[in-house]
């Protein structure tokens, strides 16, 4: 009887260990690793003078990575600068003319006062007074006519300034920098090639952290929550499964792969809900498309 009880005890312990082992090795969900991939294109025309990246390189934000030929744009900018200086010189000439005319007006106004005083004393004729008044009126209109040229010149300067800003922007776009951080997945162009706006240069993705998109059944929804830590498994060398920790960052509000008509309770197991888990990937051991396993 004692031996029988011992045997039953060992059998129960073995069954318990087997159950624990099964629970620890059987994943609760499966999926594949993914990342947001971004294709970066050229924004300027010209030849690639330098394009110093390779597939697998990690790029930081705003890191210089290349240069498109800027000779023509630089020449265009120099031409615009010369036009701006010419228009400014014209504006200075007009301002100088106005200053001279204002001085002439001041002198003539004094002369007008002198002749008016003489006219009141009978020492000057009406014609002399009319002549000085007419000259003063003509000079005043000349000043107004000269001043009327200023808005046109200012508008021309403004237009040239906009053209300079446009060329400056095009020159800035010739200096290639990484607009996002991540790992270069594919390189589409090489140094020496001609590029144009919208021509792809490379594709990049942020692989650390990486995201595992997995699928769970409706009966598992109660086991998860946003921010919950879970165990992630992925393929390692020699067929082993390497494990790490991840955080649930998204749970779908609706099912995928849903049958058109659900007729029985048993068929509801076909309802599958996608979730996303953020996983630290400093060594980039987890790759896009690689399968992953999840334990809650």
C-alpha positions in Angstrom: 0.0 0.0 0.0 2.8 2.4 0.9 4.6 1.6 -2.4 1.4 2.2 -4.2 1.0 5.7 -2.6 4.6 6.6 -3.4 4.1 5.5 -7.0 0.9 7.6 -7.3 2.7 10.6 -5.7 5.5 10.4 -8.2 3.1 10.0 -11.1 1.2 13.1 -9.9 4.4 15.1 -9.6 5.5 14.0 -13.1 2.2 15.0 -14.5 2.5 18.4 -12.8 6.0 18.9 -14.1 4.9 17.9 -17.6 2.0 20.4 -17.5 4.4 23.2 -16.3 6.9 22.3 -19.0 4.1 22.3 -21.6 2.9 25.7 -20.4 6.4 27.2 -20.5 7.3 26.0 -24.0 4.0 26.4 -25.8 3.6 30.1 -26.9 0.4 31.9 -26.3 0.6 33.7 -29.6 2.6 33.9 -32.8 3.5 36.6 -35.3 6.1 38.4 -37.3 8.4 41.3 -36.5 7.8 44.5 -38.5 9.0 48.1 -38.6 7.8 51.3 -40.3 9.9 51.5 -43.5 10.4 54.8 -45.2 11.7 55.3 -48.7 13.8 58.5 -49.0 13.9 60.2 -52.4 15.9 63.0 -53.9 14.6 66.6 -53.8 16.9 68.1 -56.4 18.2 67.5 -59.9 21.9 66.8 -60.6 24.7 64.3 -60.2 25.4 62.5 -56.9 28.8 63.9 -56.0 28.9 61.9 -52.8 26.6 59.3 -51.3 28.4 57.7 -48.4 26.0 55.1 -47.0 25.8 51.4 -47.3 23.0 48.9 -46.6 23.0 48.0 -42.9 24.4 51.4 -41.8 22.6 53.1 -38.8 21.8 56.7 -39.5 21.0 59.3 -36.8 18.6 62.2 -37.3 20.0 65.0 -39.6 23.2 63.0 -40.2 25.0 64.2 -43.5 25.0 61.4 -46.0 25.7 62.9 -49.4 25.7 65.8 -51.9 24.1 66.5 -55.2 26.0 68.8 -57.7 25.3 72.5 -56.9 27.3 74.3 -59.6 24.3 75.5 -61.7 22.4 76.6 -58.6 25.4 78.4 -57.2 25.8 80.3 -60.5 22.1 81.1 -60.5 22.4 82.5 -57.0 25.4 84.7 -57.9 23.3 86.1 -60.8 20.4 86.9 -58.5 22.8 88.6 -56.0 24.1 90.8 -58.9 20.6 91.7 -59.9 19.7 92.6 -56.3 22.7 94.9 -56.1 21.8 96.5 -59.4 18.2 97.2 -58.2 19.6 98.5 -54.8 21.8 100.9 -56.7 18.8 102.1 -58.7 17.0 102.7 -55.4 19.9 104.6 -54.0 20.0 106.8 -57.2 16.3 107.6 -56.8 16.7 108.4 -53.1 19.6 110.7 -54.0 17.4 112.4 -56.7 14.6 112.9 -54.1 17.1 114.4 -51.6 18.4 116.9 -54.3 14.8 117.8 -55.2 13.9 118.4 -51.6 16.9 120.7 -51.2 15.9 122.6 -54.3 12.4 122.9 -53.0 13.6 124.4 -49.7 15.8 126.9 -51.6 12.9 127.8 -53.9 10.5 128.2 -51.0 12.9 130.8 -49.5 13.0 132.5 -52.8 9.2 132.5 -53.0 9.0 134.1 -49.6 11.5 136.8 -50.6 9.6 137.6 -53.9 6.3 137.6 -52.0 7.7 140.2 -49.6 9.0 142.3 -52.4 5.7 142.0 -54.2 3.8 143.2 -51.1 6.2 146.2 -51.0 5.8 146.9 -54.8 9.4 145.9 -55.6 8.4 142.8 -57.6 5.9 142.2 -60.4 3.0 139.7 -60.5 4.9 137.8 -63.2 7.9 137.2 -61.0 5.6 135.9 -58.2 3.7 133.7 -60.7 7.0 132.3 -62.1 8.4 131.3 -58.7 5.1 129.7 -57.7 5.0 127.8 -61.0 8.6 126.6 -60.6 7.8 125.5 -57.0 4.7 123.6 -58.2 6.7 121.8 -61.0 9.4 120.8 -58.5 6.8 119.4 -56.1 5.3 117.3 -58.8 8.8 116.1 -59.9 9.4 114.9 -56.3 6.1 113.0 -56.3 6.9 111.5 -59.7 10.3 110.3 -58.5 8.9 108.9 -55.3 6.3 106.9 -57.4 9.2 104.8 -58.7 10.1 103.5 -55.2 7.2 101.0 -54.9 8.1 99.4 -58.2 11.7 99.1 -57.1 10.8 97.7 -53.7 8.5 95.1 -55.4 11.4 94.1 -57.7 13.7 93.7 -54.7 11.0 91.6 -53.0 10.6 89.3 -56.1 14.4 88.9 -56.3 14.5 88.1 -52.6 12.0 85.3 -53.1 14.0 83.9 -56.0 17.2 83.9 -53.9 15.3 82.1 -51.1 14.1 79.6 -53.6 17.6 78.9 -54.9 18.9 78.7 -51.3 16.2 76.1 -50.5 17.2 74.1 -53.6 20.9 74.3 -52.5 19.9 73.1 -49.1 18.1 70.1 -50.6 21.3 69.2 -52.5 22.9 68.5 -49.1 21.6 65.0 -48.3 20.8 64.4 -44.6 18.9 61.6 -42.9 15.4 62.8 -42.1 14.8 60.0 -39.7 16.9 57.7 -37.7 17.2 54.0 -38.4 19.0 51.3 -40.4 19.4 51.4 -44.1 17.6 48.5 -45.6 18.1 49.1 -49.4 20.4 51.5 -51.3 19.0 52.5 -54.7 21.6 55.0 -56.0 25.3 55.3 -56.1 27.9 58.1 -56.4 28.1 59.5 -59.9 24.5 58.7 -60.9 22.1 61.4 -62.1 19.1 61.9 -59.8 15.9 63.9 -59.9 13.1 64.8 -57.5 11.1 61.7 -56.4 13.9 59.3 -57.5 14.4 56.9 -54.6 17.8 57.0 -52.9 17.4 54.5 -50.0 14.9 52.8 -47.7 15.3 53.0 -44.0 13.5 51.6 -40.9 13.9 51.9 -37.2 14.9 48.4 -35.9 15.5 49.4 -32.3 13.0 49.1 -30.8 11.2 46.7 -33.2 7.6 45.7 -33.2 6.2 42.2 -33.1 2.7 41.9 -34.6 1.0 38.8 -33.2 -2.5 37.4 -33.2 -4.6 36.2 -30.4 -8.1 34.6 -30.1 -11.0 36.4 -28.4 -10.7 34.1 -25.4 -7.2 35.5 -24.7 -8.2 39.1 -24.7 -8.7 39.1 -20.9 -5.1 38.0 -20.4 -3.5 41.1 -22.0 -3.6 44.9 -21.5 -1.8 47.9 -22.9 1.6 48.3 -21.1 1.7 44.7 -20.0 5.1 43.1 -20.1 5.3 39.8 -22.0 8.0 37.3 -23.0 9.1 37.3 -26.6 10.9 34.4 -28.3 12.8 34.6 -31.6 15.1 32.3 -33.6 18.7 32.2 -32.6 21.8 30.3 -33.7 21.6 26.6 -33.9 17.8 26.5 -34.0 17.5 27.7 -30.4 14.9 30.2 -29.2 16.2 33.3 -27.7 13.9 35.1 -25.2 13.5 38.7 -24.2 10.9 41.1 -22.8 8.4 43.2 -24.7 5.6 45.6 -23.9 2.1 45.5 -25.5 1.5 48.9 -27.2 -1.6 48.2 -29.3 -4.6 46.0 -29.3 -6.9 46.0 -32.2 -10.5 47.0 -31.6 -11.8 44.6 -34.2 -11.1 41.1 -35.4 -9.3 40.1 -38.6 -9.9 37.0 -40.7 -13.5 37.0 -39.5 -15.8 34.6 -41.3 -18.6 36.3 -43.2 -21.3 34.4 -41.2 -20.7 33.1 -37.7 -23.3 30.4 -37.1 -22.1 28.5 -34.1 -20.3 29.2 -30.9 -17.4 26.9 -31.9 -16.7 29.0 -35.0 -16.1 32.1 -32.9 -12.6 30.8 -32.2 -11.8 31.9 -35.8 -12.0 35.5 -34.6 -8.4 36.7 -34.4 -7.2 40.0 -32.9 -3.9 41.5 -33.8 -1.7 43.1 -31.2 1.6 44.9 -31.3 4.5 44.4 -28.9 7.5 46.8 -28.7 10.7 44.9 -28.2 14.2 46.3 -27.5 16.6 45.2 -30.3 20.0 46.8 -29.6 21.9 44.2 -31.5 19.3 44.0 -34.3 19.0 40.2 -33.7 15.3 40.5 -34.6 14.8 41.2 -38.3 11.8 42.4 -40.3 9.6 39.5 -41.3 11.2 37.1 -38.8 8.7 35.0 -36.9 8.2 35.6 -33.2 6.5 33.9 -30.3 4.7 35.4 -27.3 4.1 34.1 -23.7 1.7 36.1 -21.6 
